[in-house]
Amino acid sequence: MEQCILIYEDDRDLLELCKIILTSPGRIIKTFSRCENIISDVEQFHPDLILMDLWIPEIGGKRAIELVKEDKENDHIAVILFSANAEIEQISDDLGADDFLKKPFDLMNFRKTVEKHLCN
């Protein structure tokens, strides 16, 4: 069964790097530089995991995560929040995100964190 990961990041270089790191056989990676359509994206792609930048246009990562976690059909989807914000751990906890990554992140830690949530 294929795994699907949605990545929301407005830095196009980082978005492409994340996609390259996570691409593997049996895995679909969809990337977005904005998050205002997150619910329709989730309904269309049925992701196993969402990687969300905190400061992404239009509605922002906080609101996007709230929308996913408030929806009983989608609240099971693992969400990893990433940001350079010094308060990222607390923000992640407050939002009910499943994990967080502080930017800049170590590539091995990035992969390990993602794989941990795909294996659950």
C-alpha distances in whole Angstrom, upper triangle without the diagonal:
4,7,10,13,16,20,23,26,29,30,29,29,27,24,24,24,22,19,20,20,16,15,13,11,7,9,11,14,17,20,23,27,28,26,28,25,23,22,22,19,17,18,17,14,12,12,11,14,18,20,23,27,30,32,30,32,33,32,31,28,30,30,27,25,28,26,23,24,27,24,23,20,19,21,18,16,17,20,22,25,27,30,34,35,37,36,32,32,34,33,29,30,32,29,27,25,22,24,26,27,30,31,32,29,29,26,25,25,23,20,20,21,17,15,17,16,12,13,14
4,7,10,13,16,20,22,26,26,25,25,24,21,20,21,18,16,17,17,13,12,10,8,5,5,7,10,13,16,20,23,24,23,25,23,20,20,20,17,15,16,15,11,11,10,9,12,15,17,21,24,27,29,27,29,29,29,28,25,28,28,24,23,26,25,21,23,25,23,23,20,18,20,17,15,16,18,19,23,24,28,31,33,35,34,30,30,32,30,27,29,31,28,26,23,21,22,24,24,28,28,29,26,26,23,22,23,20,18,19,19,15,14,16,15,11,13,15
4,7,10,13,17,19,23,24,23,23,21,18,18,18,15,13,15,15,11,10,10,9,6,5,6,8,11,14,17,21,22,20,23,20,18,18,18,15,13,15,14,10,9,7,6,8,11,14,17,20,23,26,24,26,27,26,25,22,24,25,21,20,23,22,18,20,23,21,21,18,15,17,15,12,12,14,16,19,20,24,27,29,31,30,26,26,28,27,23,25,27,24,22,19,17,18,20,21,24,25,25,23,23,20,20,20,17,15,16,15,12,11,13,11,8,10,12
4,7,10,13,16,20,21,20,21,19,16,16,17,14,12,14,14,10,10,11,11,9,6,5,6,8,11,14,17,18,17,19,17,14,15,15,11,10,12,11,7,7,5,5,7,9,11,14,17,20,23,21,22,23,23,22,19,21,21,18,17,20,19,16,18,21,19,19,16,14,16,14,11,11,12,14,17,18,22,25,27,29,28,24,25,27,25,22,24,25,22,21,18,16,17,19,19,23,23,24,22,22,20,20,20,17,15,17,16,12,12,14,12,9,13,14
4,6,10,13,16,17,17,18,15,12,13,14,11,9,12,12,9,10,11,13,11,8,6,5,6,8,11,14,15,14,17,15,13,14,15,11,10,13,12,9,9,5,6,5,6,8,11,14,17,19,17,19,20,20,19,16,18,19,15,15,18,17,14,16,19,18,19,17,14,15,14,10,10,10,11,13,15,18,21,23,25,25,21,22,24,22,19,21,23,19,18,15,14,15,15,16,19,19,20,18,19,17,18,17,14,13,15,13,9,11,13,11,9,13,14
4,7,10,13,15,14,16,14,11,12,14,11,9,13,13,11,12,14,16,15,11,9,6,5,6,8,11,12,10,13,12,9,12,12,8,8,12,11,8,9,6,8,6,5,6,8,11,14,16,14,16,17,16,15,13,16,16,12,12,16,15,12,15,18,17,19,17,13,15,14,11,11,10,10,12,13,16,20,21,24,23,20,21,23,20,18,20,21,18,18,15,15,15,15,16,18,18,19,18,20,18,19,18,15,15,17,15,12,14,16,13,12,16,17
4,6,10,11,11,13,10,7,10,11,8,8,12,12,10,12,15,17,17,13,11,7,6,5,6,8,10,10,13,13,10,13,14,11,11,15,14,12,13,10,11,9,6,5,6,8,12,13,11,13,15,15,13,11,14,15,12,12,16,16,14,16,19,19,21,19,16,17,17,13,12,10,10,10,10,13,16,18,21,21,17,19,21,19,16,20,21,18,18,14,15,14,13,13,15,15,16,15,17,15,17,17,13,13,16,14,11,14,16,14,14,18,19
4,7,9,10,12,10,8,11,12,10,11,14,15,14,15,19,21,20,17,14,11,9,6,5,6,7,7,10,11,9,13,14,11,12,15,15,14,15,12,14,11,8,6,5,6,9,10,7,10,11,12,10,8,12,13,10,11,14,14,13,16,18,19,21,20,17,17,18,15,14,11,10,10,10,11,15,16,20,19,16,18,20,17,15,19,19,16,17,14,16,15,14,14,15,14,16,16,18,17,20,18,15,16,19,16,14,17,19,17,17,21,21
4,6,7,9,7,6,9,11,9,11,14,15,14,16,20,23,23,19,17,13,11,8,6,5,7,9,12,13,12,16,17,14,16,19,19,17,19,16,17,14,11,8,7,5,8,8,6,9,12,13,10,9,13,14,12,13,17,17,17,19,21,22,25,24,20,21,21,18,17,13,12,10,9,10,12,14,18,18,15,18,20,17,16,20,20,18,19,16,18,16,14,13,14,12,13,14,17,16,19,18,14,16,19,17,15,19,21,19,19,23,24
4,6,9,8,7,10,12,12,13,16,17,17,19,23,26,26,22,19,16,13,10,8,4,7,9,12,14,14,18,19,16,18,21,21,20,22,19,21,18,14,12,10,8,10,8,6,7,10,12,10,11,14,15,14,16,19,19,19,21,24,24,27,26,23,24,25,21,20,17,16,13,12,11,13,15,19,20,17,20,22,19,19,22,23,20,22,19,21,20,17,16,16,13,15,16,19,19,22,21,18,20,23,21,19,23,24,23,23,27,28
4,6,5,6,9,10,11,12,14,16,17,18,22,25,26,22,20,16,15,11,10,7,10,13,16,18,17,21,22,19,21,24,23,22,24,21,22,19,16,13,12,9,12,10,9,11,14,16,14,14,17,19,17,19,22,22,22,24,27,27,30,29,26,26,27,23,22,19,17,15,12,11,13,15,19,20,18,21,23,20,20,24,24,22,24,21,22,20,17,15,15,12,12,14,17,16,20,20,16,19,22,20,19,22,24,23,24,27,28
4,5,5,6,9,10,10,12,14,15,16,20,23,24,20,18,15,13,10,9,7,11,14,17,18,18,22,22,19,21,24,22,21,23,21,22,19,17,14,13,12,15,13,11,13,16,18,16,16,20,21,19,20,24,24,23,26,28,28,31,30,26,27,28,24,23,20,18,17,15,15,16,19,22,24,21,24,26,24,23,27,27,25,26,23,24,22,20,18,18,15,15,16,18,17,20,21,17,19,22,21,19,22,25,24,24,27,29
4,5,5,6,9,10,11,12,14,15,19,22,24,20,19,15,15,12,12,11,14,17,20,21,21,25,25,21,23,26,25,23,25,22,23,20,18,15,15,13,16,15,14,16,19,21,19,18,22,24,21,22,26,26,25,28,31,31,33,32,28,29,29,25,24,21,19,18,15,15,16,19,22,24,21,24,27,24,24,27,28,26,27,24,25,22,20,17,17,14,13,14,16,14,18,19,16,17,21,20,19,22,24,24,24,27,29
4,5,5,6,9,10,10,12,14,18,21,22,19,18,14,14,11,11,11,14,16,19,20,19,23,23,20,21,25,24,22,23,20,21,17,15,12,12,10,14,14,13,15,18,20,17,16,19,21,19,20,23,24,23,25,28,28,31,29,26,26,26,22,20,18,15,14,11,12,13,16,19,21,18,20,23,21,20,24,25,23,24,21,21,19,16,13,13,10,10,11,13,11,15,15,12,14,17,17,15,18,21,20,21,24,26
4,5,5,6,9,10,11,12,16,19,20,16,14,11,10,7,8,8,11,13,17,17,16,20,20,17,18,21,20,18,20,17,18,15,13,10,11,10,13,13,12,14,17,18,16,15,18,20,17,18,22,22,20,23,26,26,28,27,23,24,24,20,18,16,14,14,12,13,15,18,21,22,19,21,24,21,20,24,25,22,23,20,20,18,16,14,15,13,13,13,15,13,16,16,13,14,18,17,15,18,20,19,19,22,24
4,5,5,6,9,10,10,14,17,19,15,14,10,10,8,10,11,14,16,20,20,19,22,22,18,20,23,21,19,21,18,19,17,15,13,14,14,17,17,15,17,20,22,20,18,22,23,21,21,25,25,23,26,29,29,31,29,25,26,26,22,21,19,17,17,15,16,18,21,24,25,22,24,27,25,23,27,28,26,26,23,23,21,19,17,18,15,15,15,16,13,16,17,14,14,18,18,16,18,21,21,20,23,25
4,5,5,6,9,10,13,17,19,16,15,12,13,11,13,13,17,19,22,22,21,24,24,21,22,25,24,21,22,19,19,17,16,13,14,14,17,18,17,19,22,23,21,19,22,24,22,22,26,26,24,26,30,30,31,30,26,27,26,22,20,19,16,16,14,15,17,20,22,24,21,23,26,24,22,26,28,26,26,22,22,20,18,15,16,13,12,12,12,10,13,14,11,12,15,16,14,16,19,19,19,22,24
4,5,5,6,8,12,15,16,13,13,9,11,9,12,13,16,17,20,20,18,21,22,18,19,22,21,18,19,16,16,13,12,9,11,12,15,17,15,18,21,22,19,17,20,22,19,19,23,23,21,23,26,26,28,26,23,23,22,19,17,15,13,13,12,14,16,19,21,22,19,20,23,22,20,23,25,23,22,19,18,16,15,12,14,12,12,11,12,9,12,12,9,9,13,13,11,13,16,16,15,18,20
4,6,5,6,10,13,14,11,10,6,8,7,11,13,16,17,20,19,18,21,21,17,18,21,19,16,17,14,15,13,12,11,13,14,18,19,17,19,21,22,20,18,22,23,20,20,24,24,21,24,27,26,28,26,22,23,22,19,17,16,15,16,15,17,19,22,25,25,22,23,26,24,22,25,27,24,24,20,20,18,17,16,18,16,16,15,15,12,14,15,12,11,15,15,12,14,17,16,15,18,21
4,6,5,9,12,14,12,11,9,11,11,14,16,19,20,24,23,22,24,24,20,21,24,22,19,21,18,18,16,16,14,16,17,21,22,20,23,25,26,24,22,25,27,24,24,27,27,25,27,30,30,31,29,26,27,25,22,20,19,17,19,17,19,21,24,26,28,24,26,29,27,25,28,30,28,27,23,22,21,20,17,19,17,17,15,15,11,13,15,12,11,15,16,13,15,18,18,17,19,22
4,6,8,12,14,12,12,10,13,13,16,17,20,21,25,24,22,25,25,21,22,25,23,20,21,17,17,15,15,13,16,17,20,22,21,23,26,26,24,21,24,26,24,23,27,27,24,26,30,29,30,29,25,26,24,21,18,18,16,17,15,18,20,23,25,26,22,23,27,25,23,26,28,26,25,22,20,18,17,15,17,16,15,13,12,8,10,12,9,7,11,12,10,11,15,16,14,17,20
4,6,10,11,8,9,8,11,11,15,17,20,20,23,22,20,22,23,19,18,21,20,17,17,14,13,11,12,11,14,16,20,22,20,23,25,25,23,20,23,25,22,21,25,25,22,23,27,26,27,25,22,23,21,17,15,15,14,16,15,18,21,23,25,26,22,23,26,25,22,24,27,24,23,20,18,17,16,15,18,17,17,14,14,10,11,12,9,7,11,11,8,9,13,13,11,14,17
4,7,9,6,7,7,10,12,15,18,21,21,24,23,21,23,23,19,19,21,20,16,17,14,14,13,14,14,17,19,22,24,22,25,26,27,25,23,26,27,24,23,27,26,24,25,29,28,29,26,23,24,22,19,18,18,17,19,19,21,24,27,29,29,26,26,29,28,25,28,30,27,26,23,21,20,20,19,21,20,20,18,17,14,14,16,13,11,14,15,12,12,16,16,13,16,19
4,6,6,8,9,13,15,19,21,24,24,27,26,23,25,25,21,21,23,21,17,18,15,15,15,16,16,20,22,26,27,26,28,30,30,28,26,28,30,26,25,29,28,25,27,30,29,30,27,24,25,23,20,19,20,19,22,21,24,27,30,32,32,28,28,32,30,27,30,32,29,28,24,22,22,22,21,24,23,23,20,19,16,15,17,15,12,14,16,13,12,16,16,13,15,18
4,6,8,11,14,17,21,24,26,26,29,27,25,26,25,22,21,23,21,17,18,16,15,16,18,19,23,25,28,30,28,30,32,32,31,28,31,32,28,27,31,30,27,28,32,30,30,27,25,26,24,21,20,22,22,24,25,28,30,33,35,35,31,31,34,33,30,32,34,32,30,27,24,24,25,24,27,27,27,24,23,19,19,21,18,15,17,19,16,14,17,18,14,15,19
4,7,10,13,17,20,24,25,25,27,25,23,23,23,19,19,20,18,14,15,13,12,14,17,18,22,24,28,30,28,30,31,31,30,27,29,30,26,25,29,28,24,26,29,27,27,24,22,23,21,18,18,20,20,24,24,28,31,33,35,35,31,31,33,32,29,31,33,30,28,25,23,23,24,24,27,27,28,25,24,21,20,21,19,16,18,18,15,14,17,16,12,14,17
4,6,10,13,17,20,22,21,24,22,19,21,20,17,16,17,16,12,12,10,10,11,13,14,18,21,24,26,24,26,27,27,26,23,26,27,23,22,25,24,21,23,26,24,25,22,19,21,19,16,15,17,17,20,21,24,27,29,31,31,27,28,30,29,25,28,30,27,25,22,20,20,21,21,24,24,24,22,22,18,18,19,16,14,16,16,12,12,15,14,11,13,16
4,7,10,13,17,19,18,21,18,17,18,17,13,13,15,13,9,11,9,10,11,12,13,16,19,22,24,22,23,24,25,24,21,24,24,21,20,24,22,19,22,25,23,24,21,18,20,19,15,15,16,17,19,20,23,26,28,31,31,27,28,30,28,25,27,29,26,25,21,20,21,21,21,24,24,24,22,23,19,20,21,17,15,18,18,14,14,17,15,13,15,18
4,7,10,13,15,15,18,17,15,17,16,12,13,15,13,10,12,9,10,10,10,11,13,16,19,21,18,20,21,22,21,18,21,22,18,18,22,21,18,21,24,22,23,21,18,20,19,15,15,14,15,17,17,20,23,25,28,28,24,25,27,25,22,25,27,24,23,20,19,19,19,18,21,20,21,19,20,17,18,19,15,14,17,16,12,14,17,15,13,16,18
4,7,11,12,12,15,13,12,14,13,9,11,13,11,8,11,9,12,11,10,10,12,14,18,19,16,17,18,19,18,16,20,20,16,17,20,19,17,19,22,21,22,20,17,19,19,15,15,14,15,16,17,19,22,24,27,27,24,25,27,24,22,25,26,23,22,19,19,19,19,19,21,21,21,20,22,19,21,21,17,16,19,18,15,17,19,17,15,19,20
4,7,9,10,13,12,11,14,14,10,12,15,13,11,14,12,14,12,10,10,10,12,15,16,13,14,15,17,15,14,18,18,15,16,19,18,17,20,22,21,24,22,19,20,20,16,16,14,14,15,15,17,20,22,25,25,22,24,26,23,21,24,25,22,22,19,19,19,18,18,19,18,19,19,20,18,20,20,16,17,20,18,15,18,20,18,17,21,22
4,6,7,10,10,9,13,13,10,12,15,14,13,15,13,16,14,11,10,10,10,13,13,10,10,12,13,13,12,16,16,13,14,18,16,16,19,21,20,23,21,18,20,21,17,17,15,15,14,14,16,19,20,24,24,21,23,25,22,20,24,24,21,22,19,20,20,18,18,19,18,19,20,22,20,23,22,18,19,22,20,17,20,22,20,20,24,24
4,7,10,11,11,15,15,13,15,18,17,16,18,17,19,17,13,12,10,9,12,11,7,8,10,12,11,11,15,15,13,15,18,17,17,20,22,22,25,24,21,22,23,20,19,16,16,15,14,14,17,19,22,22,20,23,24,21,20,24,24,21,22,19,21,20,19,18,19,17,18,19,22,20,23,23,19,20,23,21,19,23,24,22,22,26,27
4,6,8,9,12,13,11,14,16,16,16,18,17,19,17,13,12,10,10,11,10,6,5,6,8,8,9,13,12,10,13,15,14,15,18,20,20,23,22,19,20,22,19,19,16,16,14,14,15,18,19,22,22,20,22,23,20,19,22,22,19,21,18,21,20,19,19,20,18,20,21,24,23,26,25,21,23,25,23,21,24,25,23,23,27,27
4,5,5,9,10,9,11,14,14,14,15,14,17,15,11,11,9,9,10,10,7,6,6,7,7,7,10,9,7,10,12,11,11,14,16,16,19,18,16,17,19,16,16,13,14,13,14,15,18,18,22,21,18,21,21,18,17,20,19,16,18,16,18,18,18,18,19,19,21,21,24,24,26,24,21,22,24,22,20,23,24,21,21,25,25
4,6,8,9,9,12,14,14,15,17,16,19,17,14,15,12,13,13,12,9,8,6,6,8,9,11,9,7,11,12,10,12,15,15,15,19,18,16,17,20,18,19,16,17,16,17,18,21,21,24,23,21,23,23,19,19,22,20,17,19,18,20,21,21,22,23,22,24,25,28,27,30,28,25,26,28,25,23,26,27,24,24,28,27
4,6,6,6,9,10,11,12,14,14,17,16,13,15,13,14,15,15,12,11,9,9,11,12,14,11,9,12,13,10,11,15,15,14,17,16,14,16,18,16,18,16,18,17,19,20,23,24,27,26,23,25,25,22,21,23,22,19,20,18,21,22,22,23,24,24,26,26,29,28,30,28,25,26,28,25,22,25,26,23,23,26,26
4,6,5,6,9,10,10,11,11,14,13,10,12,10,13,14,15,12,12,11,10,11,10,12,10,6,9,11,8,8,11,13,12,15,13,11,13,15,12,14,12,14,14,16,18,22,22,25,23,21,22,23,19,18,20,19,16,16,15,17,18,18,20,22,22,24,24,27,25,27,26,22,23,25,22,19,22,23,19,19,23,22
4,5,5,6,9,10,10,11,14,14,12,14,13,16,17,18,15,15,14,12,13,13,14,11,8,10,11,7,7,10,11,9,12,10,9,11,14,12,14,13,16,17,19,21,25,25,28,26,23,24,24,21,19,21,20,16,17,16,18,20,21,22,25,25,27,27,29,28,30,28,25,25,26,23,21,23,24,20,20,23,22
4,5,5,6,9,10,11,15,15,13,16,15,18,19,20,17,16,15,14,16,15,17,15,11,13,14,11,10,14,14,12,15,12,11,14,16,14,17,16,19,19,21,24,27,27,30,29,26,27,28,24,23,25,24,20,20,19,21,23,23,25,27,27,29,29,31,30,31,30,26,26,28,25,23,25,26,22,21,25,24
4,5,5,6,8,9,12,12,11,13,13,16,18,18,15,15,15,14,15,14,16,15,11,13,15,12,11,14,15,13,16,13,11,14,15,13,15,14,16,17,19,21,25,26,29,27,24,26,26,23,21,24,23,20,20,18,19,21,21,22,25,25,26,26,28,26,28,26,23,23,25,22,19,21,23,19,19,22,22
4,5,5,5,6,10,10,9,12,13,16,18,19,17,17,17,16,16,14,16,15,11,11,13,11,8,12,13,11,13,10,8,11,12,9,12,12,15,16,19,21,25,26,28,27,23,24,25,22,20,22,22,18,17,16,16,18,20,21,24,25,26,25,27,26,27,25,22,22,23,21,18,20,20,17,16,19,19
4,6,6,9,12,13,13,16,17,20,21,23,20,20,19,18,19,18,19,17,14,14,16,12,10,14,14,11,12,9,9,12,13,12,15,15,18,20,22,25,29,29,32,30,27,28,28,25,23,25,24,21,20,19,20,22,23,25,28,28,30,29,31,29,30,29,26,25,26,24,21,22,23,20,19,21,21
4,6,9,12,14,13,16,17,20,22,23,20,20,20,19,20,19,21,19,16,17,18,15,13,17,18,15,16,13,12,16,16,14,16,17,20,21,23,26,29,30,33,32,29,29,30,27,25,27,27,23,23,21,22,23,24,26,29,29,30,29,31,29,30,29,25,25,27,25,21,22,24,21,19,22,22
4,6,9,11,11,14,16,19,21,23,20,20,20,20,20,18,21,20,16,16,18,16,13,16,18,16,17,13,12,15,14,12,14,15,17,19,21,24,28,29,32,30,27,28,29,26,23,26,26,22,22,19,19,21,22,23,26,26,28,26,28,25,26,26,22,21,23,21,18,19,21,17,16,19,19
4,7,9,10,14,16,19,21,23,21,22,22,21,21,19,20,19,16,15,17,15,12,14,16,13,14,10,9,12,11,9,12,13,16,18,21,24,28,28,31,29,26,26,27,25,22,24,24,21,19,17,17,19,21,23,26,26,28,26,28,26,26,25,22,21,22,20,17,17,19,15,13,16,16
4,5,7,10,13,16,19,21,19,20,21,20,19,17,18,18,14,14,16,15,11,13,16,14,15,12,9,11,10,7,9,10,13,15,17,21,24,25,28,27,23,23,25,22,19,21,22,19,17,15,14,16,18,19,22,23,24,23,24,22,22,21,18,17,18,16,13,14,15,12,10,14,14
4,7,10,13,17,19,22,21,23,23,22,21,18,19,19,16,14,17,16,12,14,17,15,15,13,10,11,9,6,7,9,11,15,17,21,24,25,27,26,22,22,23,22,18,20,21,18,16,14,12,14,16,18,21,22,24,22,22,20,20,19,16,15,16,14,10,11,12,9,7,10,10
4,7,10,13,16,19,17,20,21,19,18,14,16,17,14,12,15,15,11,12,16,15,16,14,11,11,9,6,5,6,8,11,13,17,20,21,23,22,18,18,20,18,15,17,19,16,14,11,10,11,13,14,17,19,20,18,19,18,18,16,13,13,13,11,8,10,11,7,7,11,11
4,6,10,12,15,14,16,17,16,14,11,13,14,10,9,13,13,10,11,15,14,16,15,11,11,11,7,6,5,6,8,11,14,18,19,21,20,16,17,19,16,13,16,17,14,13,10,10,11,11,13,16,16,18,17,19,17,18,16,13,14,15,12,9,12,13,10,10,14,14
4,7,10,12,12,15,16,15,13,10,12,14,11,10,14,14,12,14,17,17,19,18,14,14,14,11,9,6,5,6,7,11,14,16,18,17,14,15,17,15,12,15,17,14,14,10,10,10,9,9,12,13,15,13,15,14,16,14,11,12,13,11,9,12,13,11,12,15,16
4,6,9,8,11,13,12,9,6,9,11,8,8,12,12,11,13,16,17,19,19,15,15,15,12,11,7,6,5,6,9,12,13,16,15,12,14,15,12,11,14,15,12,13,10,11,10,9,10,12,12,14,14,17,16,18,16,13,15,16,13,12,16,16,14,15,19,19
4,6,6,10,12,11,8,6,9,11,10,10,13,15,14,16,18,20,22,22,19,18,19,16,14,11,9,6,5,6,9,10,14,14,11,13,15,12,11,15,15,13,15,12,14,12,10,10,10,10,12,13,16,16,18,17,13,16,18,15,14,18,19,17,18,22,22
4,6,9,11,10,6,4,6,9,9,9,12,14,14,15,17,19,22,23,19,18,20,17,15,12,10,6,6,6,9,8,12,11,9,12,12,9,9,13,13,11,13,11,14,13,10,11,10,11,13,14,18,19,21,19,16,19,20,17,17,21,21,19,21,24,24
4,7,9,9,5,6,8,10,11,12,14,16,17,18,20,22,25,25,22,21,23,20,19,15,14,10,9,7,9,9,13,13,11,15,15,12,13,17,16,14,17,15,18,16,14,14,13,12,14,16,20,20,23,21,18,21,23,20,20,24,24,22,24,27,27
4,6,7,5,6,9,10,9,12,14,15,15,18,19,20,24,24,20,21,22,19,18,15,14,11,11,10,12,13,16,16,14,17,18,15,15,19,18,16,18,16,18,18,15,15,15,14,16,17,21,21,24,22,19,21,24,21,20,23,24,22,23,27,27
3,6,5,8,11,11,10,13,15,15,16,19,20,21,24,24,21,22,24,21,21,18,17,15,14,14,16,16,20,19,18,21,21,18,18,21,20,18,20,19,21,21,19,19,19,18,20,21,25,24,27,26,23,25,27,24,23,27,28,25,26,30,30
4,6,9,11,10,10,13,14,14,16,18,19,20,23,23,21,21,24,21,22,18,19,16,16,16,18,18,22,21,19,22,22,18,19,22,21,18,21,19,22,22,21,21,21,20,22,24,27,27,30,28,25,27,29,26,25,28,29,26,27,31,31
4,7,8,6,7,10,11,10,13,15,15,17,20,21,18,19,21,19,20,16,17,15,16,15,18,17,20,19,18,20,20,16,17,19,17,15,17,17,20,20,19,20,20,20,23,24,27,27,30,28,25,27,28,25,24,27,28,25,26,30,29
4,6,6,6,9,10,11,13,15,16,17,21,21,18,18,20,18,18,14,14,11,12,12,14,13,17,16,14,17,17,13,13,17,15,13,15,14,17,17,16,17,17,17,19,20,24,24,26,24,21,24,25,22,21,25,25,22,24,27,27
4,6,5,6,8,10,11,12,14,16,19,19,16,15,17,15,14,11,10,8,9,10,13,12,15,14,12,14,14,11,10,14,13,10,12,11,14,14,12,13,14,15,17,18,21,21,23,21,18,20,22,18,18,21,21,19,20,24,23
4,5,5,6,9,10,11,12,15,18,19,16,15,17,15,15,11,11,9,11,11,14,12,15,13,11,13,12,8,9,11,10,7,10,9,13,13,12,14,15,16,19,19,23,24,25,22,20,22,23,20,19,23,22,19,22,25,23
4,5,5,6,9,10,10,12,16,17,15,14,17,16,16,13,14,12,14,14,17,16,19,16,15,16,15,12,12,14,12,9,12,12,15,16,16,18,19,20,22,23,26,26,28,26,23,25,26,22,21,25,24,21,23,26,25
4,5,5,6,9,10,11,15,15,12,12,15,13,13,10,12,11,13,14,18,17,20,18,15,17,17,13,12,15,14,10,12,11,14,15,15,17,18,19,22,22,25,25,26,24,21,23,24,20,19,22,22,19,20,23,22
4,5,5,6,8,10,13,14,11,9,12,10,10,7,9,9,12,14,17,16,19,16,14,14,14,11,10,12,11,7,8,7,10,12,12,15,17,18,21,20,23,23,24,22,19,21,21,18,17,20,19,16,18,21,19
4,5,5,6,8,12,13,11,9,13,12,13,10,13,12,15,16,20,18,20,17,15,16,15,12,11,12,10,6,8,9,12,14,15,18,19,21,24,24,27,27,28,25,23,24,25,21,20,23,22,19,21,23,21
4,6,5,6,10,11,9,9,12,12,13,12,14,14,17,19,22,21,23,21,18,19,18,15,14,15,14,10,11,12,14,17,17,20,22,23,26,26,28,28,29,27,24,25,26,22,21,24,23,20,21,24,22
4,6,5,8,9,6,6,9,8,10,9,12,13,16,18,22,21,24,21,18,19,18,16,14,15,14,10,10,10,12,15,16,19,21,23,25,24,27,26,27,25,22,23,23,20,18,20,20,16,17,20,18
4,5,7,9,7,4,8,8,9,9,12,13,16,19,22,21,23,20,17,17,17,14,12,12,12,8,7,8,10,13,15,18,21,23,26,24,27,27,27,24,22,23,23,19,18,20,19,16,17,20,17
4,6,9,8,6,10,11,13,13,16,16,20,22,25,23,25,22,20,20,19,16,15,15,13,10,10,12,14,17,19,22,24,26,29,28,30,30,31,28,26,27,27,23,22,24,23,19,21,23,21
4,5,5,6,9,10,13,13,17,18,21,23,27,26,28,25,23,23,22,19,17,18,17,13,13,14,15,18,20,23,26,28,30,29,32,31,32,29,27,27,27,24,22,24,23,19,20,22,20
4,5,5,8,10,13,14,18,20,23,26,29,28,30,27,25,24,23,21,19,19,18,15,13,15,16,19,22,25,28,30,32,31,33,32,32,30,28,28,27,24,23,24,23,19,20,21,19
4,6,8,9,13,14,18,20,23,26,30,29,31,29,26,25,25,23,21,21,20,17,16,16,16,20,22,25,28,30,32,31,32,31,32,29,27,27,27,24,22,23,22,18,18,20,18
4,5,6,9,11,14,16,20,23,26,26,28,26,23,22,22,20,17,18,18,15,13,13,13,16,19,21,24,26,28,27,29,28,28,26,23,23,23,20,18,20,19,15,15,18,16
4,6,8,9,13,15,18,21,25,24,26,23,20,19,19,17,15,15,15,12,10,10,10,14,17,20,23,25,27,26,28,27,27,24,22,23,22,19,17,19,18,14,15,17,14
4,6,9,13,15,19,22,26,25,27,24,21,20,20,19,16,16,17,14,11,11,10,13,16,19,23,25,27,25,26,26,25,23,21,21,20,17,15,16,15,11,12,14,11
4,6,10,13,16,19,23,23,25,23,19,19,20,18,15,16,17,14,11,10,9,12,14,17,20,22,24,22,24,23,22,20,18,18,18,15,13,14,13,9,10,12,11
4,7,10,13,17,20,21,22,20,17,16,17,16,12,13,15,12,10,7,6,8,11,13,17,19,21,19,20,19,19,17,15,15,14,11,9,11,10,6,8,11,9
4,6,10,13,17,17,19,17,13,13,15,13,9,11,13,10,9,5,5,7,8,11,14,16,18,17,18,18,18,16,13,14,14,11,10,12,12,9,11,14,12
4,7,10,14,14,16,15,11,11,13,11,8,11,13,11,10,6,6,5,5,7,10,12,15,13,15,15,15,13,10,12,12,8,8,11,11,9,11,14,14
4,7,10,11,13,12,8,9,11,9,6,10,11,9,10,7,8,6,5,6,8,10,13,12,15,15,17,14,11,14,15,11,11,15,14,12,15,18,17
4,7,9,11,11,7,9,12,10,9,12,14,13,13,10,11,9,5,5,6,7,9,9,12,13,15,12,10,13,14,11,12,15,16,14,17,20,20
4,5,8,9,6,10,12,10,10,14,15,14,15,13,14,12,8,7,5,5,8,9,13,14,17,14,12,16,17,14,15,19,19,18,20,23,23
4,6,9,7,11,13,12,12,16,17,17,18,16,17,14,11,9,5,4,7,9,13,15,18,15,14,18,19,17,18,21,21,21,23,26,26
4,5,5,9,10,9,11,14,14,14,17,15,17,14,11,10,7,8,10,12,16,18,20,18,17,20,21,18,20,23,23,22,25,27,27
4,6,8,9,10,11,13,14,16,18,16,18,15,12,11,8,9,11,13,16,19,21,18,18,21,21,19,21,24,23,23,26,28,28
4,6,6,6,9,10,11,12,14,14,16,13,11,11,9,12,14,15,18,21,22,19,18,22,22,19,20,24,22,22,25,27,26
4,6,5,6,9,10,10,12,11,12,10,7,8,7,9,12,12,16,18,19,16,15,18,18,15,17,20,19,18,21,23,23
4,6,5,6,9,10,11,10,11,8,6,8,8,12,14,14,16,18,19,15,15,18,17,14,16,19,17,17,20,22,21
4,5,5,6,9,10,10,12,11,10,12,12,15,17,17,20,22,23,19,19,22,21,17,19,22,20,19,23,24,23
4,5,5,6,9,9,11,10,9,11,11,14,17,17,20,22,23,20,18,21,21,17,19,22,20,19,22,24,23
4,6,5,6,5,8,7,6,9,11,14,16,16,18,20,21,17,16,18,18,14,15,18,17,15,18,20,19
4,5,5,6,8,8,9,12,14,17,19,19,21,23,23,19,18,21,19,16,17,20,18,16,19,21,19
4,6,8,11,11,12,15,16,19,21,21,24,25,26,22,21,24,23,19,20,23,21,19,22,24,22
4,5,9,10,11,14,16,18,21,20,23,24,25,22,20,22,22,18,18,21,19,17,20,22,20
4,6,9,11,14,16,19,22,21,23,24,24,21,19,21,20,16,16,19,17,14,17,19,17
4,6,7,11,14,16,19,17,20,20,21,17,16,17,17,13,13,16,14,11,14,17,15
4,7,11,14,17,19,17,19,19,18,15,14,15,14,10,10,13,11,8,11,13,11
4,7,10,13,15,13,15,16,15,12,11,13,12,8,9,12,10,9,12,14,13
4,7,10,12,10,13,14,14,11,10,12,12,8,10,13,12,11,14,17,16
4,6,8,7,9,11,12,8,7,11,11,8,10,13,13,13,15,18,18
4,6,6,9,11,13,10,10,13,14,12,13,17,16,17,19,21,22
3,5,8,11,13,11,10,14,15,13,15,18,19,19,21,23,24
4,7,9,12,11,10,14,15,14,15,19,19,20,22,24,25
4,6,9,7,7,10,11,11,12,15,16,17,19,21,22
4,6,5,6,9,10,11,12,14,15,17,19,20,22
4,5,5,6,9,10,11,12,14,16,17,18,21
4,5,5,6,9,10,11,12,15,15,16,19
4,5,5,6,8,10,10,13,14,15,17
4,6,5,6,9,10,11,13,15,16
4,6,5,6,9,10,11,12,15
4,6,5,6,9,10,11,13
4,6,5,7,9,10,11
4,5,5,6,9,11
4,5,5,6,9
4,6,5,7
4,5,5
4,6
4
